[in-house]
Amino acid sequence: MTRVAPNTSFLRRASYVDVVPYVSDSALAPLHLADNTNVFGAPPAALAAIRSSTPQEVLHYPSSSGPALREAIAAYHGTKPDEVVLACGGDGVMDCAFRAFCEPGEAIVFPDPTFMMARYFALTNGLTPLPVAMRFDGSIDVEGLLDAPASLLYVCAPNNPTGLQPKASELRTLLERARGIVVIDEAYSEFAGETLVREVVAHDRAIIVRTFSKAFGLAGMRVGYAVGAAPLMREIEKARGPFAVSSVTLRAATAAITSDLPWVKARVQDAIAAREMLVRLLHERGFAPLESAANFVLVPVPQARAMADGLAQRGIAVRAFTKLSGIGDALRIAVGPPDAMGRVADALSEVAS
């Protein structure tokens, strides 16, 4: 009997036609530098907290708001617990914020290139993405962003995938003059040593997005958070749903931020030193990496996918980008221990030749 394919056209939303599901670029490699995670490891206190989790924490739903972790985050930033809301990773915060603050059909504006999930969550929430090309020097086009007819403005600081840090004066101008909500993604701010948390909390139309996936080394636990005025946090919590962060994750993240901040800060300094080393090694081999304030470096190359494949054959996973606005093809390489950086530079030079 001939099997007829079912008609699923009625299941498709028009705004989803051009959406491609996110798929990790590469499987875990012996030297995995594709995801900008903390290659130096996870905080010992967090690992101990995971090991000490109880059966009850697995059997029952977690706290819906995570009060202990919110209190710890508030202490970390010098804010109040009701000015913090948790979500499943920093991108979970973005998804909820876009849904909470924008009506379907409205537009979201962001610099281009930037974190790919800005466009993705715009489309999946029925919104129109409005990319604004960065300037020739890699700085954001402040006036272009402000002139866009958008309900929400997103900017990543430091930016992903370029690593460039917008000037504080540029971000403050966006906060002062934007017509709608401003979302500042500070996923990599520990490595830049800059944050606008205090200013944003005092603002009635802005939020900060942060994560435990980068400096805190807990990417596999999936926990991020927003910081902002309490009324905005309540709106994000409505969009998020009740149980976004697991009990074990709440325990691990709370241990990391309360008991292991010295460990985290030391690993941040290790990453900064590794970044400077990798940039120097790449320059010595004829590459021109972009200036970075994050825990990764973006390296313009010809035929990025082919070069990433060549590195993968040598046990090194990096992220390949093609046709980035104003840049072209490039490889994004997370930083790690010094011996790994030497290995990456040598392998990249070998593949290029």
C-alpha positions in Angstrom: 0.0 0.0 0.0 1.3 3.4 -0.9 1.7 5.6 2.2 0.5 9.2 1.6 2.4 11.9 3.4 0.1 13.7 5.9 -0.9 17.3 5.2 0.8 19.4 7.9 0.5 22.8 6.2 -2.1 23.8 8.7 0.4 23.4 11.5 2.8 26.1 10.2 2.8 29.7 11.3 3.8 32.1 8.5 6.4 33.6 10.8 8.1 30.2 11.2 8.7 29.6 7.5 12.2 31.0 7.6 13.1 29.8 11.1 15.9 27.1 11.2 16.0 25.2 14.5 19.2 25.9 16.4 21.6 22.9 16.3 25.0 22.9 18.0 27.7 23.2 15.3 29.8 20.3 16.5 29.9 17.4 18.9 32.2 17.6 21.9 35.8 17.4 20.8 39.0 16.7 22.8 39.6 20.4 22.7 36.1 22.0 22.6 36.3 25.7 22.0 33.1 26.2 20.0 30.6 27.3 22.7 32.4 30.1 24.7 32.0 28.0 27.9 34.5 28.0 30.8 37.2 25.6 29.5 38.9 25.9 32.9 36.1 24.0 34.6 33.2 24.5 37.0 33.3 25.9 40.5 34.2 23.2 43.1 31.4 24.4 45.4 28.8 24.0 42.6 30.0 20.4 41.8 29.8 19.6 45.5 26.3 21.0 45.7 25.3 18.8 42.7 26.7 15.7 44.3 24.8 16.4 47.6 21.4 16.8 45.9 18.7 14.7 47.5 16.1 12.3 46.1 13.4 14.8 47.2 14.9 17.5 45.0 14.5 15.1 42.0 11.0 13.9 42.9 9.3 17.2 43.5 9.0 20.5 41.5 11.5 23.2 42.3 10.7 26.6 43.8 9.0 28.6 41.1 11.0 31.8 41.8 14.2 30.4 43.3 14.4 32.9 46.3 17.8 31.8 47.7 19.5 32.2 44.3 17.7 35.5 43.6 18.9 36.8 47.0 22.5 35.7 46.2 22.4 37.3 42.8 21.0 40.5 44.3 23.9 40.6 46.8 26.4 40.0 44.0 25.1 43.0 42.1 24.0 45.2 45.0 20.3 45.2 44.0 17.2 43.7 45.6 15.8 40.2 45.1 12.6 41.5 43.4 14.8 43.1 40.8 16.0 39.7 39.7 14.2 37.0 37.8 15.5 33.5 36.8 15.2 31.7 33.5 16.6 28.7 31.6 19.8 30.3 30.4 20.4 33.9 29.2 18.6 33.1 26.0 15.6 32.0 28.0 15.5 35.5 29.5 15.6 37.0 26.0 12.7 34.8 24.8 10.6 35.7 27.8 11.4 39.4 27.5 10.6 39.6 23.8 7.3 37.9 24.5 6.5 40.0 27.6 7.3 43.4 26.1 6.2 43.2 22.5 2.9 42.5 20.7 3.0 40.1 17.7 3.8 42.1 14.6 6.0 44.7 16.3 9.7 45.0 15.6 12.9 44.3 17.4 16.1 46.2 16.4 19.7 45.0 17.1 23.2 45.6 15.8 24.4 43.2 13.0 26.2 40.9 13.5 25.2 39.9 17.0 23.9 36.9 19.0 21.9 34.9 16.5 19.2 34.2 19.0 18.0 37.8 18.8 16.7 37.2 15.3 15.6 33.7 16.2 13.4 34.7 19.2 12.0 37.7 17.3 10.7 35.3 14.6 9.4 32.7 17.0 7.5 35.3 18.9 5.9 36.7 15.8 8.0 39.8 15.7 9.9 41.5 12.9 13.8 41.5 13.3 15.4 44.8 12.2 19.2 44.4 12.0 21.3 47.5 11.8 24.8 47.1 10.4 27.7 47.9 12.7 30.1 50.7 11.6 33.3 50.0 9.7 35.3 50.0 12.9 33.0 47.5 14.6 31.2 50.0 16.8 27.4 50.1 17.0 25.4 52.5 15.0 23.7 54.3 17.8 21.6 56.7 15.6 20.6 53.8 13.3 19.4 51.8 16.2 17.4 54.7 17.7 15.8 55.6 14.4 14.5 52.1 13.8 10.7 51.8 14.3 11.1 49.1 17.0 9.4 48.3 20.3 12.5 46.7 21.7 16.2 47.4 21.3 18.7 44.5 21.9 22.4 45.0 22.3 25.1 42.5 23.4 27.9 43.9 25.5 30.5 42.5 24.9 29.1 41.4 21.5 28.8 37.9 20.3 30.3 36.8 17.9 32.7 39.8 17.5 33.9 40.1 21.1 33.8 43.9 20.8 32.6 45.9 23.8 30.3 48.9 23.0 31.3 52.1 24.7 29.5 52.9 28.0 28.6 56.3 26.5 26.9 54.6 23.6 24.9 52.3 25.8 23.8 55.2 28.0 22.6 57.1 25.0 20.5 54.1 24.0 19.1 53.9 27.5 18.3 57.6 27.5 16.8 57.9 24.0 15.3 54.5 23.0 11.5 54.7 22.4 10.9 51.2 23.8 12.4 48.6 26.0 16.2 48.2 26.0 17.7 44.7 26.6 21.5 44.7 27.3 22.9 41.2 27.1 25.9 41.1 29.5 26.6 37.3 29.2 30.3 38.0 28.9 30.6 41.1 31.2 32.8 39.4 33.8 35.5 39.2 31.2 35.1 42.8 30.2 35.0 44.1 33.7 32.1 46.5 32.9 28.4 46.4 33.8 25.4 48.8 33.7 23.4 46.9 36.2 23.0 49.7 38.7 21.9 52.2 36.0 19.5 49.8 34.4 17.8 48.9 37.7 17.1 52.6 38.2 15.6 52.7 34.6 11.9 52.0 34.0 12.4 50.6 30.5 15.5 48.5 30.5 16.8 45.1 31.6 20.2 43.4 31.9 20.6 39.7 30.8 23.2 37.6 32.6 24.1 33.9 32.7 25.9 31.3 34.7 27.0 29.6 31.5 30.2 31.6 30.8 32.4 32.9 33.7 30.6 30.6 36.2 31.2 27.4 34.2 27.7 26.0 34.5 26.5 25.9 30.9 25.1 22.4 31.3 23.0 23.5 34.2 21.1 26.0 32.1 20.5 29.0 34.4 20.4 32.7 33.4 18.7 35.7 34.9 17.5 39.2 34.2 18.1 42.3 36.4 16.0 45.4 36.2 13.2 47.3 37.9 10.8 45.0 39.8 7.7 45.7 37.6 9.7 44.6 34.5 10.8 41.4 36.3 7.2 40.5 37.1 6.3 40.8 33.4 9.2 38.5 32.4 8.1 36.0 35.1 4.6 35.9 33.6 6.1 35.0 30.2 8.5 32.4 31.7 6.1 30.0 33.3 6.5 28.4 36.8 9.4 25.9 36.9 12.1 27.2 34.5 15.1 26.2 36.7 15.6 22.8 38.3 16.2 22.2 42.0 19.7 20.8 41.4 20.5 23.8 39.2 19.3 26.3 41.9 21.5 24.5 44.4 24.6 24.5 42.2 24.3 28.2 41.0 23.6 29.4 44.6 26.8 27.6 45.8 28.9 29.0 43.0 27.9 32.6 43.6 28.0 32.5 47.4 30.9 30.2 48.1 33.2 30.3 45.1 33.4 33.9 43.8 37.2 34.0 44.4 37.5 30.8 42.2 35.3 32.3 39.5 37.2 35.6 39.5 40.6 33.7 39.3 39.3 31.8 36.3 38.2 35.1 34.6 41.7 36.4 35.0 43.0 33.1 33.5 40.7 33.6 30.5 41.8 37.2 30.0 45.5 36.1 30.0 44.7 33.2 27.6 42.8 35.7 25.3 45.8 38.0 25.2 48.1 35.0 24.5 45.9 33.7 21.7 45.7 37.1 20.0 49.5 37.5 20.1 50.0 34.0 18.7 47.5 34.5 15.9 49.1 37.9 14.9 52.5 36.1 14.8 51.1 33.6 12.3 49.6 36.3 10.0 46.0 36.4 11.2 44.1 39.5 12.2 41.8 38.6 15.1 39.3 41.2 16.2 39.8 43.0 19.5 37.8 41.1 22.2 36.6 41.9 25.7 35.0 38.4 26.1 36.4 34.9 26.6 36.7 34.2 22.9 38.3 35.7 19.8 36.8 36.1 16.3 39.3 35.5 13.5 38.4 36.5 9.9 39.4 33.7 7.5 38.6 32.5 4.0 36.3 29.5 3.8 35.4 29.3 7.5 33.6 26.0 7.3 36.4 24.2 5.5 38.9 25.6 8.0 36.7 24.5 11.0 36.5 21.1 9.4 40.3 21.0 9.2 40.6 21.9 12.9 38.0 19.3 13.8 40.1 16.6 12.1 42.8 17.7 14.6 40.5 17.3 17.6 39.7 21.0 17.9 36.2 22.3 17.7 35.5 26.0 16.9 32.5 27.9 15.6 32.4 28.8 11.9 30.5 31.9 10.7 29.9 32.6 7.0 29.1 36.0 5.5 29.0 38.0 8.7 27.9 41.6 8.0 31.0 43.8 7.4 33.4 40.8 8.2 32.7 37.9 5.9 33.8 34.4 7.0 35.3 34.0 10.4 36.1 31.5 13.2 35.1 32.1 16.8 37.5 30.5 19.2 36.9 30.2 23.0 40.0 30.7 25.1 41.5 28.1 27.4 44.8 27.0 29.1 48.1 28.3 27.6 49.1 24.9 26.1 45.7 24.7 24.3 46.1 28.2 22.9 49.5 27.3 21.4 48.0 24.1 19.9 45.1 26.1 18.4 47.4 28.7 16.8 49.7 26.1 15.3 46.7 24.0 14.0 45.0 27.0 12.4 48.3 28.0 10.7 48.6 24.5 9.4 45.1 24.4 8.1 45.4 27.8 6.5 48.5 26.8 4.6 
